[in-house]
Amino acid sequence: MAMFKRIFLFVIVNILVVTTISLVLNLLGIRPYLTRSGINYQALLIMCSVVGFIGAFISLAISRIMAKMMMGVQVIDPASARGEAKELVTLIHRLSQRAGLTTMPEVGIYQSPEVNAFATGPSRSRSLVAVSTGLLNSMNPQAVEGVLGHEIAHIANGDMVTMTLIQGIVNTFVMFFARIAAWILSSYLDGNRDREESRSVGWSYYLCTYVFEILFSLLGMFVVCYFSRKREFRADAGSAQYAGRDKMIGALQALKSQYERIDTGHPSVATLKISGRKGFWSLLSTHPSLDDRIAALKGTL
């Protein structure tokens, strides 16, 4: 159950957007932070803040569209839905009303044997809840309600906007420190620390900038993942309120028993899964372990 089913996609799209904007600025020669005396740190910070937050919010704006494309989500039309699809829409709308949502989220199903669900969208009024066929076919109705309550809690809590703001801050510092590091390294490589025209930079500066941006973006994922795990605990608590604590615990226990069916064989989605990892790699997990989440709901963590 992953509000951050798309977190990997969101981060990758964000990196691509920010890198593309940086490339365009460089090609156009827009470098207001470079002066004859070196780097104007205030101007650099302002530029990085603007570009960093633009990149994050562009990623947020297209998150729902990209998630549909990536996962092959088939959106259900509430007016024509029948049978299981109708029941799914009714359940999600009922949970949404309990959560105080005034605009019902889109509801979709995607074909996959994995046991998973996710919520996405740029705002509470433009959201999507998608459920895998594997989850619907393997869980009992009470566990399904717990899973969906968790996803609705993510929407009600405004978690994607929160994570976007965090990503914007990370982007700002990634770009800021990448350019400082690139300036120092390229100056050393070019052997012209005392160049008269500081605006006259070589290709080594551009190359170093992109390398450092990618490296620092990967380091920034530790920060993003940390806050993501915190939001998961909060969403579990929300589901306990909207669907019932026993149903949420039952859903987590069912997910634990079904863990071997979660497809982690594809690198493109391996970081999107419902259960966090242990040890060092848990720092790069968007979700806490299922045991920790169950313990938190039981008050024993």
N, C-alpha and C positions, 0 to 999 in steps of 0.2 A: 504494500500500500504506500504509494509514493507520490506525495504532492510534488516531489522533486524527481518524478519519473523523467522529466525533461531537463534536469539540472545540467547533465553533461552537454546536451544540445545547447542550452542557454549559454553556458560558459564558452563553448566553442564558437557559437555565433557571435557572442560578445567580443571574443579575441579577434575574430575575423573582421568585424565591423571597426573596432578600434585600430587595428593594423591597417585596414584600408584607408581610413580617414587620415592616419599618420602618413601613409604613402602619398595620398593626394596633396596633403599640405607640403610635403617635401618636394614633390614634383612641381608644385606651383611656387616654390621658393618662399613659402610663408613660414618664417622662423623668427618671430618677433622677440624671442628670448635670447637671441645671439647678438652680442654687441662687440665693438672693437676691443673691449676689455675682458670679454668672455661671456659667461652666462648671466643673464638677469634672472635671478631665481624667483622673484615675485611675478614677472611676466610669464615665466615657465610654468609656475604653479597655476596661474589663472588659465592658461591655455590647456594644460593637462586636465584641469577640473571640468572645463567646458566640453572638451572632447571625450573625457572619460564618462561623464554622465550622459552625454548624447549617445554614446555607444551602448551603455547599459539600457537606456530607455528604448532605443531602437530594437534591441534584442527582446525586451519585454513586449513591445507593440506587436511583434510578429510571432510571439511564442505560441499562441493558439494555432495559427496557420501552420507553423513549422511542426508542431506536435502532431497535427492531423496528417501531414504529409509523411512524416517520419514513421509513424506507427500505423498508418493506413486506417485511421479511425472513421467509422461510418456513423455519422450523426443521425440520431433518431428523431423523426418528426412526431412531436407529441400528439398532433391532431389525427395522424393516421396509424399510430403505433397499436399493435395488437399483441396479445399473449405475453410472453416473457419480457419483450421490449417495453410494453405498456406498464407492466409491474415495476420494471426498473426505473422508468421515468417517474412514476408515481412515488416510489420510495425516495428517490433523490429530491424530488420537489417537496415532499413532506419533511425531510431532514433540513432542507434549505429554509423552509418556513420556521422551523424550530430555532434555527441559527439566526433568524432575523433578516434573511436576505429578501429584498423586495423584488429583485429580478432573478428568475430562475436560470440556473446554468444550462448550457447545452449538455445533452447526454449522448454519449457515443459508445460503441462497442468495437473492439479491434480483435482480429483473429490471431490468437496466440495460445499455445499450451501453457505458457507461464501463468502463475497465479499472481495477478497484479492489478493495480488500478492507479490512476493519477488524475490530478486536477491541474489545470493551467488556465492562462488568460491574463490580460493586462489589468483587469480590475474586477471588483465584485459583481459588476453588472455585465461584464463580457468574459464569462468564464466557461470552462468546459470540464466535465467529469467523464473520463473514459475508463471503461472496464474491459478486461480481457475475457475472452470466452473461457479460458482456462479457469479463471476465478469463479465465474458463474456456474461452471459445470462441476466444480470440485468442492464448493463450500455450501454449508447449509444456510438458510435464509437469515438466521440470527447473526452468523459470522459476516455474511455479505453486508448486512446493515451496519455492523461495526466498522467494516472497511470504508463504506461510503460515508459514514459519519465523520471519519477521520479526514477524508478528502474535502467534505463540506466545511469542516473546521478550518482547513487551510485557506479556503476562499473567504470565509467569514473573518478570519484573522488578518486578511490582507497580506499574506506571507510573500506573495510574489513581488509586491511593491516594496516590502521591507528588504527582501533579498536583492532587489534591483538597486536600491539605495546603497546597500552594503557593497554591491559589485561596482557601483559608480565610484565609491571611495577607494576601493581596491584599484580600479582602473587609473584613478588620478595618481596614486602613489607609484603604480607600476610605470606609467609613462614618465613621471617626474624623475624617478631614480634611474630609469633606463637611459634617459638622455644625459643625465649627469655622468653615469658610468661610461656611456658611449663617448662622450666628449673627452673624458680623461684617457680612456684607452686609445681612441683614435689619435689624440694628440701625441701619445707616446709612440704609436705605430708610425705616424707620419713624420715624427721627429720635428714638429714645428710648434712646440708649446708657445713660442714667442712670435707666432705669425702675426703680421701686421693687420691682416683682415680676418678677424675672427669669424666673419660670416662666410668666408670662403672655405668650405669644408669639402673633404673628399668623400669617395664612396665608402671608405672605411668607417666613417661616422654613421652613414645610413645603415650599413650592414650591421655594425655593432648595436645600433639602436634597435633593429628588428630582433636580433638575437637576444638582447637583454629584455626586450618586451615579452618575448615568449617565455624566457626563463623566469622572469619575475611574475608573469601571469600564472605560471604553474605553481610558484610559491604562494601566490595570492589565493589559490584554491584551498589551501589549508584554512585560511580565514573564512572563506565562503562556506566550506564544509562544516566548520565549527558552528557557525550560526544556523546552518541548515539542521544540524542535529538537535539544537535547542528548540527549533520550531517544530520538530517532529514530536517531542515530548508534549508540547503545548497542544498540538493537533490531537494527540491521543487523549488528552484531558478533555478536549472539546467533544470528541466522539463519545466519551463516557457520559457527557452531559446530554448530548442530542439523541444518542442511540441506546445508552445504558452502559454502565461500567462492565457488567458481566459480558455483554455482547462484544465490547472492545477487547477485553481480555481473551474471550473465546476466539475472536478473529486472529489475534496475535499468536495464540497457541496453535490454531489451525494453519496459519502461515508457517510457523516453525516446523510443523509436521510435513508441510508441502514444500519445504525449502529446496529439496533436490529437483523440483520441477521448475525452479526459476532459472531461466536461461542466462547463464553467465559466460557462455562460450563465445559470445560476440563482443569484441572489445568496444564497439561503438555504443553498447548499452550496458556494459558490465558494471559501470559505476552508478547506474540508475535504480538499482534493485532495492527491495523492501527491507533487507536486513543489512546492518552494518557489519564490518569486519573487525577482527580482533587484533591486538598488538599495534605495531607502528602503523599498519595500513588503515587502522580505524580512523586515523587523523585525516585520511582522504576519503572517508565514507560520508555520504550525505545523510545517512541514517544511523542511529544508535543500534546496538545489537537487539534482537528480539527479546532476549532474556532481560536486558536492562529496561526495555520498555514495559514489559510485563511487571517487573519489580516496581517500577515507578507507579504504575496504576494500582498496585497492591499496597503501596506505601512502604515497601521494604528496601528500596534502593538506597 
